[in-house]
Amino acid sequence: MPLVMPAPRTISVTRYLTPLREGGSLPAIVEGDDDGLYVLKFRGAGQGPKALIAEWVAGEIGRAAGLAVPEIVYAGLDPELARTEPDPEVQDLIRASGGLNLALDYLPGAIAFDPIAEPVDATLASRIVWFDAYICNVDRSARNTNLLMWHRRLWLIDHGAALYFHHAWRDDTLERAATPFAAIKDHVLLRQASALEEADAWMSARLSPALLEEIVAALPDAWLAGEPAFADVDAHRAAYVGYLTRRLAAPHAFVEEALRARAAHL
């Protein structure tokens, strides 16, 4: 049964703790006004609000489908925090990101997933492969898995590179929603994903057009404003919903592509 998405929480960043320099957009560990620790993604980083949109939409789709994704919150950032930071690069990033940003719950003690040392069962591997093919996530390869082991569970992080179609909205974007996802051939879990047909049925049943609309509706207007391809933020939202709904409609070319890619790698 499709799930109803809870309303997102909003926190205020009270303290910048340390940058995570392994991330291309220089995310950081911060403290919120609820005393929690979060990994903050800055709207002023290289990909701008689009990376935050992809992080929210993809992450909440994954959560709705039963995958482990850290809680995602909206995070208010005061540019005045830059005054206490000695690093000029960090200062510039904070000043460029004033207002609403996005953050994920920090998982203390989590370790990077090792595909050799940590085998993943076929059911979970297949569901993750399906998910990444659906959201067009190019960033789950052996080189950069974006998977963490925490409390003996596999957690999915860093979806800012997903939904790459939104970097160039075109007249045929909706038609392209039904196309395969060739990059799935590089997925770190593809070999273990021997239950893709079962995953297709499971994941499809957990999602629905209404749920997708609800997820997209929660996006802040500030992240959607100013896109030249659309007259207003409502049209921008409708384009995301249209693409994701069309991609969810059977038959799923992205599943067939994953099956072909897996067969070629065995």
MOMO-V516319 format. One record per backbone hydrogen bond with DSSP energy under -0.5 kcal/mol. NH is the residue of the N-H (numbers start at 1). CO is the residue of the C=O. E is the energy in kcal/mol with one decimal. If there is no record, write none. Layout:
NH:CO:E ; NH:CO:E
This chain:
3:206:-1.0 ; 5:3:-0.5 ; 11:74:-2.9 ; 13:76:-3.0 ; 14:31:-2.7 ; 15:31:-1.5 ; 17:15:-0.6 ; 17:29:-2.2 ; 18:29:-1.5 ; 20:27:-3.3 ; 21:19:-0.8 ; 23:20:-1.8 ; 26:23:-1.6 ; 28:40:-1.5 ; 29:18:-3.0 ; 30:28:-0.5 ; 30:38:-2.6 ; 31:15:-2.7 ; 32:36:-2.6 ; 33:12:-1.7 ; 35:32:-2.0 ; 38:30:-2.5 ; 39:104:-3.1 ; 40:28:-3.5 ; 40:38:-0.7 ; 41:102:-3.5 ; 42:40:-0.5 ; 45:42:-1.3 ; 48:45:-1.7 ; 50:47:-0.9 ; 51:48:-1.2 ; 52:48:-0.8 ; 53:49:-2.6 ; 54:50:-2.5 ; 55:51:-2.1 ; 56:52:-2.4 ; 57:53:-2.9 ; 58:54:-2.3 ; 59:55:-1.7 ; 60:56:-2.5 ; 61:57:-1.9 ; 62:58:-2.6 ; 63:59:-2.2 ; 64:60:-2.2 ; 65:61:-1.7 ; 66:63:-1.7 ; 67:62:-2.5 ; 69:67:-0.8 ; 70:156:-0.6 ; 73:103:-3.0 ; 74:9:-2.6 ; 75:101:-1.9 ; 76:11:-3.1 ; 76:74:-0.5 ; 77:99:-2.8 ; 79:77:-0.6 ; 81:78:-2.2 ; 82:79:-1.8 ; 83:80:-1.6 ; 84:81:-1.3 ; 85:82:-1.4 ; 88:86:-0.6 ; 91:87:-2.5 ; 92:88:-2.5 ; 93:89:-1.9 ; 94:90:-2.5 ; 95:91:-2.4 ; 96:92:-2.0 ; 97:93:-0.5 ; 97:94:-1.1 ; 98:95:-0.8 ; 99:77:-2.4 ; 101:75:-2.9 ; 101:99:-0.5 ; 102:41:-1.7 ; 103:73:-2.6 ; 104:39:-2.2 ; 105:71:-2.5 ; 106:37:-2.2 ; 108:106:-0.9 ; 110:107:-1.9 ; 111:149:-2.1 ; 113:147:-2.4 ; 115:113:-0.6 ; 118:114:-2.5 ; 119:117:-0.6 ; 125:121:-2.6 ; 126:122:-2.3 ; 127:123:-2.0 ; 128:124:-2.3 ; 129:125:-2.4 ; 130:126:-2.5 ; 131:127:-2.4 ; 132:128:-2.7 ; 133:129:-2.2 ; 134:130:-2.5 ; 135:131:-2.4 ; 137:132:-2.7 ; 138:136:-0.8 ; 141:144:-1.1 ; 142:186:-0.5 ; 148:155:-2.3 ; 149:111:-3.0 ; 150:148:-0.6 ; 150:153:-2.4 ; 153:150:-1.1 ; 155:148:-3.3 ; 155:153:-0.5 ; 156:68:-3.0 ; 157:146:-2.1 ; 162:159:-1.6 ; 163:135:-2.8 ; 164:136:-0.7 ; 166:163:-2.2 ; 167:164:-1.7 ; 168:165:-1.7 ; 173:170:-1.5 ; 176:172:-2.2 ; 177:173:-0.7 ; 177:174:-0.8 ; 178:175:-1.4 ; 179:176:-1.7 ; 184:181:-1.9 ; 185:182:-1.7 ; 186:183:-1.9 ; 187:184:-1.9 ; 188:140:-2.8 ; 190:187:-1.4 ; 193:189:-0.8 ; 193:190:-0.9 ; 194:192:-2.1 ; 195:122:-0.5 ; 199:195:-2.4 ; 200:196:-2.3 ; 201:197:-1.7 ; 202:198:-2.3 ; 203:199:-3.0 ; 204:200:-1.9 ; 205:201:-1.6 ; 206:202:-1.1 ; 207:203:-1.0 ; 212:208:-2.3 ; 213:209:-2.4 ; 214:210:-1.9 ; 215:211:-2.4 ; 216:212:-2.4 ; 217:213:-2.2 ; 218:214:-1.0 ; 218:215:-0.7 ; 219:216:-1.7 ; 223:220:-1.2 ; 224:220:-0.7 ; 224:221:-1.2 ; 225:221:-1.8 ; 227:224:-1.0 ; 228:226:-0.6 ; 230:227:-1.8 ; 236:232:-1.7 ; 237:233:-2.7 ; 238:234:-2.4 ; 239:235:-1.6 ; 240:236:-1.5 ; 241:237:-2.3 ; 242:238:-2.6 ; 243:239:-2.3 ; 244:240:-2.6 ; 245:241:-2.6 ; 246:242:-2.3 ; 247:243:-2.2 ; 248:244:-1.3 ; 249:245:-1.0 ; 249:246:-0.6 ; 253:251:-0.9 ; 255:252:-0.7 ; 256:252:-1.8 ; 257:253:-2.2 ; 258:254:-1.5 ; 259:255:-2.4 ; 260:256:-2.3 ; 261:257:-2.6 ; 262:258:-2.4 ; 263:259:-2.3 ; 264:260:-1.9 ; 265:261:-1.0 ; 265:262:-0.7 ; 266:262:-0.9
